[in-house]
Amino acid sequence: MNKVYPLSGTFMITAIFGFLISAYYIYNLSEAWGFTFCLFFVLMFIASMISITHASVPEHISVKPEIYITGSKKKVKRKKR
């Protein structure tokens, strides 16, 4: 099975806005460029959907239960002004 990289939410938003701008503004100026940009942003959107459904959670985002089980709290010394 292929590894899927987890893409950010801004990648999907960029794909949506890029498609809308390309479909309404650029397509009116040039049909060839409008179609090309629309196709590009559709492919970006499909990649973001695949990333949402198949990607695993990165290690730095996943919750580590051993942190919450220990319950140890360290006191932080603050400097006086």
C-alpha positions in Angstrom: 0.0 0.0 0.0 1.2 3.5 -0.8 2.1 5.9 2.0 -0.2 9.0 2.0 1.2 12.3 3.4 -1.3 14.2 5.6 -2.0 17.5 3.9 -3.1 20.7 5.7 -6.5 22.2 5.6 -5.2 25.2 3.8 -4.3 23.0 0.9 -7.9 22.1 0.4 -9.1 25.7 0.9 -6.5 26.8 -1.8 -7.9 24.2 -4.1 -11.5 25.3 -3.7 -10.8 29.0 -4.0 -8.4 28.4 -6.9 -11.0 26.4 -8.8 -13.7 29.1 -8.2 -11.4 31.9 -9.3 -10.3 29.9 -12.3 -13.9 29.0 -13.3 -15.4 32.5 -13.0 -12.6 34.8 -13.8 -9.8 33.2 -15.7 -12.1 31.0 -17.9 -13.8 34.2 -19.2 -10.4 35.7 -20.2 -8.9 32.5 -21.8 -10.7 29.2 -22.2 -7.5 27.2 -22.5 -5.9 28.7 -19.4 -9.2 28.5 -17.5 -9.6 24.8 -18.2 -6.0 24.1 -17.3 -6.2 25.9 -14.0 -9.6 24.3 -13.2 -8.1 20.9 -13.9 -5.0 21.6 -11.7 -7.2 22.7 -8.8 -9.5 19.8 -9.1 -6.5 17.5 -8.9 -5.4 19.4 -5.8 -8.8 18.9 -4.3 -8.8 15.1 -5.1 -5.3 14.8 -3.4 -6.6 16.6 -0.3 -9.6 14.2 -0.1 -7.3 11.2 -0.5 -5.1 12.6 2.3 -8.1 13.1 4.6 -9.4 9.5 4.2 -6.2 7.5 4.0 -3.4 9.4 5.8 -2.3 8.4 9.4 -2.0 11.0 12.1 1.6 12.3 12.5 3.5 11.5 15.7 3.7 15.1 16.9 -0.1 15.5 16.7 -1.3 12.2 18.1 -2.2 12.0 21.8 0.1 10.0 24.0 -1.8 8.5 26.8 1.2 8.0 29.1 1.4 11.7 29.5 -2.0 11.9 31.0 -1.8 8.8 33.2 1.2 9.9 35.2 -0.4 13.2 36.3 2.9 14.7 37.4 3.1 18.4 37.4 6.3 20.3 37.6 6.4 23.7 39.4 7.8 26.5 37.3 9.9 29.1 39.0 9.1 32.6 37.8 11.4 35.5 37.9 10.4 38.5 40.0 10.4 41.8 38.3 
